[in-house]
Amino acid sequence: MSLINENFMKLEDSYLFSTIAKKVAKYTQENPNKKIIKLGIGDVTKPIVPACLEAMHKAVDEIGTAQGFKGYGPEQGYEFLRKAIVENDYKARGVEIAEDEVFVSDGAKCDCGNIVDIFSSSNKVAITDPVYPVYLDTNIMCGREIVYLPVTEENGFIPELPKEKVDMIYLCFPNNPTGTVLNKEELKKWVDYAKENKAIILYDCAYEAFITEENVPHSIYEVDGALDVAIEFKSYSKTAGFTGVRCAYVIVPKRLKGYTKSGEEISLNKLWNRRTCTKFNGVSYIVQRAAEATYKEDGKKQIKENIKAYLENAKIIKEGLEEAGFTVYGGVNSPYVWLKVPEKMTSWEFFDKLLEEVNIVGTPGSGFGAHGEGYFRLTAFGTKENTIEAMERIKNWK
Ligand SMILES: *Cc1c(COP(=O)(O)O)cnc(C)c1O
């Protein structure tokens, strides 16, 4: 009899995006002449930039030749990409990362989920609330105990250090869904906590490319001591529109240590390398060439333009909502704007009102966790025209 992993029974079903889709479909059917503007999109919308396309085309032609053919590549990623990552994402910011500390993958979602393999299920895990659901669900699947760290207006969206001792901590900045950030001093407190408690920080900086302010670290390794306590996840998805192309990477510094029950220090880099080689056969050559192109001069420039346009939309949303009298967070170092719904209204009640009265779709904050109740997420991934129109509608809304 094949017994199942009963931890799966503890997962809450996620109806967030299917419920939104159903509500929108119903409204559209009943009101076919209304123009609905979707600002709930959690996916980039701008096409892949020419520099990456060119690199992919070239790689496609290359593998069709006898000399250029590529079979299985290195599980950890091709050297050309790992080198480009080390140079551009780290050395340029004053951080020394070695090439064998970089593991190229097919997505930060999988990485955030897969990393749990190398840790004991008896570890206690701290996770912010509201949160990107992947951290939470993958740890529930392993049966780990979760400690929730509320991030709300009351603490300025800065999670407080847990009162009890935890072993693993997930942090995501710029944050999805709140769009807020931590500065270096705030992040340093977490690094110090991790050091004191021999804990590991799992740092997701998928939205790093949207940072506009000084003193907001692009990588946790810009904080002193982080190389001893943090694993970092980064993705080309939001930076370069690779949500469909698929490419990301994990940094596991060689100085990072985990412990056996008897207290022996074990290199996490070694464990992750072993896990990667056992369960993964690398990202396709074509895709890795596309990722490499994001670091070349024209690629960098083209990507910057796209991000600038998204950030302009975020500014339009933030300022439009403020003008309409809403309290708003995020939207400065992030494509996400997190607004407070009017008092005595739930996130879902606000969703319905927004859809029915001004025909705008967003995402109820309660869908990201209990402490998201009373908040609402709008995203900057729509077109500029629609974003402007949506804000006009909200400003004229009674
Ligand atoms: C979109 C997103 C990612 C990226 O995931 P990929 O699998 O690389 O597409 C990672 N973390 C957060 C918080 C995200 O919102």
The ligand as an SDF file (V2000), in Angstrom:
LIG
                    3D

 15 15  0  0  0  0  0  0  0  0999 V2000
    7.8540   36.0290   -9.6640 C   0  0  0  0  0  0  0  0  0  0  0  0
    8.5540   35.6900   -8.4270 C   0  0  0  0  0  0  0  0  0  0  0  0
    9.6670   34.8460   -8.4560 C   0  0  0  0  0  0  0  0  0  0  0  0
   10.2360   34.3280   -9.7520 C   0  0  0  0  0  0  0  0  0  0  0  0
    9.9590   33.0150   -9.9630 O   0  0  0  0  0  0  0  0  0  0  0  0
   10.4840   32.2800  -11.2710 P   0  0  0  0  0  0  0  0  0  0  0  0
   10.1890   30.8560  -10.9790 O   0  0  0  0  0  0  0  0  0  0  0  0
   11.9340   32.5550  -11.4130 O   0  0  0  0  0  0  0  0  0  0  0  0
    9.6790   32.8050  -12.4370 O   0  0  0  0  0  0  0  0  0  0  0  0
   10.3240   34.5660   -7.2670 C   0  0  0  0  0  0  0  0  0  0  0  0
    9.9150   35.1020   -6.1130 N   0  0  0  0  0  0  0  0  0  0  0  0
    8.8600   35.9480   -6.0510 C   0  0  0  0  0  0  0  0  0  0  0  0
    8.4940   36.5370   -4.7570 C   0  0  0  0  0  0  0  0  0  0  0  0
    8.1350   36.2540   -7.2100 C   0  0  0  0  0  0  0  0  0  0  0  0
    7.0930   37.0730   -7.1410 O   0  0  0  0  0  0  0  0  0  0  0  0
  1  2  1  0
  2  3  1  0
  2 14  2  0
  3  4  1  0
  3 10  2  0
  4  5  1  0
  5  6  1  0
  6  7  2  0
  6  8  1  0
  6  9  1  0
 10 11  1  0
 11 12  2  0
 12 13  1  0
 12 14  1  0
 14 15  1  0
M  END
$$$$
